Amino acid sequence: MAQQLDPDRPGPILELGPGTGTVTRQILARGIAPERLTVVEHDPDFAKLIEERFPGIRVIQGDAFDLNRTLNGAGGEEFSGIISGIPLLNHPLEKRRALIEGCFRRLKPYAPFIQFSYGFYKPVPPPPGVAATLAAFVWLNVPPTHVWVYRQKTENGKQGSERRKSF
């Protein structure tokens, strides 16, 4: 998932649902400076654990499905990438749609929204003007994981730049 981020693209990165920090660790290893990373974790114990494990990152204990309130109405902040570790298929489709649409309101143009899924299909149909591609299939994970990258389409209708990796 972290390989889908471009560490040379300036701006903050948002991680939703970091859990114990497995992906967080990979984001930092990818070259994203801790001060660029904001994580939103619903579970207070996991939020505390992330703060302890990764000094320097901004940890917010809150609801990723209500980003405006969780980020304290910081409507002007645009992210260079959003990675979601939220198991979206556990939530109703309308809630999933609202999440991804809210994320795209906070992404810089052509910046990626990266989502894992254990399902065989996209966990959320892309909103209008957005394309979704399968960026990786992780066989070593149990169950195997699909990594989906959603990105705003360019004027010619193609998805903005992407990184495709297989594992």
N, C-alpha and C positions, 0 to 999 in steps of 0.2 A: 504494500500500500504506500509506504513512504517513498518508494522509487518513482511514484507518479508525481511527486513534488519537484519543482525546479528550485534548488537552493540559491541559484543566482537571480531569481526573480525577486525584486525587493518587495517588502511589505510583510505584514503579520500573517501568521498561519493559525487556523482554528482547528482544534481537534474536539470532536464530540464523542462522549462516552469512552474515555481512555481506560476505564477499568483499573487493572493493576499496572498499566503502563508499558505493555509489550510494544505497541505501535509507537508510543511516545518515545521510547528508547531509540527506535529505528529512525524516527523523524530527526532527532538530535544527531544521531550517527550519520545521517544524510548530509549534515552540514548546516542545518537550521539552528541559528543561535537561540539559546533558551529564552532570551528576552523578546524574541519574535513570536513565541508560541503561547497561545492562550488555550486552555483546556476547560471544557464544561463537563462536569461529572455530577450526575444526579445523586448518587449514594454518598452520604457524608463521610463514611469510613474510607471509601476509595479516594475521595477528594483529599482527605488528610494524608493518605498513603502516597499519592502523587506529589503532594507538596514536600513530603519528607524525602522521596526518592529523587526528585528533579528540582533542586534549588534554582531559582532564577526564572522559572516559567510562571505565568499567571494562571492560577487555578481558581475557577469559579464553581462553587457548589450550586447547581441550579438545573433548570429544565431546558434541555436542548429543543424541545418542541415549542418553547416560548422564548425564542432568542431575544426578542426586543426587551422583555422584562429581565431576563437573565443577564444580558449585557448592559443593563441599566439604561436602556433607551439609546445606546451609542449608535444611532442610526447612520452616522457619517463614516464609521470605520468600515473600510473595505479590505477584504482578505485576499491574499495571493493564492490561497488554497484552503480548502476545508476537507478534513478527513473525518469520516464517521465510522465509529465502531459500534454504533447502536444496532442491535439486531432488529432491523426494520420489519422483517416479516412477522414479528411478534405483535405488530401494531396494525390497526385498521388502515386500509388504503387511503382514506381521506386524511388521516393524521400523517401518513408518510408523505403524501403530496404536499401538505402544508409545510412540513419540515423542509423538503427540498426547494420549494418555492421561496421560503423564507431565507434559505441559504443563498440562493441565487440573487436575492436582493442585496446581499452583503458581500458578494464576490466581485473582484475586479473583472473587467471584460476578458473573456476566454480563460479565466482561471478555473482550475479543476475542482469539482466536488467528487470526492473519492469515497466509495462505499463498498464494504464487503457484503457478501451474501452467501448463505449455504444453499439457496435455491438455484434452480437451473436458469431462471429468467431474471430480468432486471427487477430489483425489488420495488422500483417506482417507475412508472412510465415517464419519460422525459417531458418536462413542460414545453410549451410552444417555444421554438427558437433554440432548443437545447438538444444535443445528441448524446447518446450513451453508448460507450463501447466497452467490450470485455477486454480489460487490460492484462489480466493474469488469471490463471487457474492454478491454485496451489494444491497439488496432489498430496503433499506431505502433511497437510493439516487434516485432522479428523474431526468432523467430516470435511471433505475437500471444500475449498473456499473459492468463490468467484470474486474478483476485484473489478468493480465497475467504475468507469470514469465518465462523469457527466460534464459536459462543457458546452458553453454557448456556441452556436454555429456562426461561422464567418458569413460575410455577405454573399459568397457563392454557395452557401448552404452546407459547406463541409464543417466538420468539427475543428476547432482551433488546435494548435499543436498538441501532440500527445506522446506519451512514452508507452511502449508495449513491451511487456516482459512475460516470459513463461517460466514457471518453476517446476 
